[in-house]
Structures are given as structure tokens and as C-alpha cells.
Amino acid sequence: MTRVLVLNGPNLGRLGSREPDVYGNQDLTALTKILIADSPGVEIDLRQTDSEPELMSWLHEAVDTRTPVILNPAAFTHYSYALRDAAAQVTKAGIPLIEVHISNPHAREEFRHTSVISSVATGVIAGFGFDSYRLALTQLTRAPLVD
């Protein structure tokens, strides 16, 4: 069985109630169900934290276990060089890491236009709501998961 880490950064635990006009009305439990239904035979390990060190440790785990990653770094996208360096360890190990965003950061406030993660990610998918995650999972399950 293939395993995929789906990692979510700060404030995403509030999905469903936080700015539904931007992020929709569904929560992470609904996202987990959607991803599991989309990919039978794939173990979806969905996690969320507001802690930068915890998110970094999960990326280190991905390297150690050679597990592909779907990462929504949320606000850490724009300024966390520590998270960027942890993400770079994943892709430099030949493990895919796809950066996702529910909304389109480029259609929002100017400070959201810059991602320090994108340059080390395998790819970026943004602006499609929960379908951003679904598209990332489709890509991971179509392509070789690990070199």
C-alpha cells in the first residue's frame, strides 16, 4: 500500500468555520474522506498543526520513511525559511512534495503572492478549493512516488 502525508499548517484546523467565502464550508474531516474515496489502496495520513517545528518534524519523517507529501503550508508559505529548508530535504531526497493552496494566493493580498516553498516543491497547485488536494493526489498516484 502506498502512503501519502497530507500536511496542513496554521489555522487550517479551523476550516469549515474560518472565512467560508475564501476556504469553503468543509473541514479537514471532509477532506480526508474525499481523498480516501478518490484513491483506494492509498493510505492518506492527513495532519494539521499550528506549530512550525511540528510541521518541520513531519517533513523530516517523510524523508526518513520516503513518503510523498502534499503540503499546504498556509501562512508559513510566505516567510518560513526553516520550513522551506525542511521541504527541500524532501525533494532533494527524490521524494515528491506538492505545495497546495485552497485559495489562489495571487488573487489575494500582495503579501500572499510570494512563496518561499514553491522553489523547492515538485509542483504547486492552488485556487481549486479541496480539488487542489485531489489534483495533487492524482499526480502523486499517476507518477512514480519515489525515485
Number of C-alpha atoms within 10 A of each C-alpha: 6 13 16 22 20 24 20 22 21 17 13 22 17 13 18 16 14 15 11 11 9 13 21 16 13 15 17 18 12 14 17 17 11 15 21 16 11 13 15 11 11 16 14 18 13 18 17 18 16 17 11 15 12 13 24 17 13 18 26 16 14 23 22 11 11 19 19 26 31 26 27 26 26 19 15 21 23 17 15 15 13 15 21 22 15 20 31 22 17 25 19 13 14 16 24 27 29 28 27 31 23 20 19 16 18 13 10 11 8 9 11 16 13 13 18 17 27 20 12 19 23 19 15 18 21 20 17 16 17 22 18 22 26 21 16 23 22 14 15 19 15 9 9 10 19 13 8
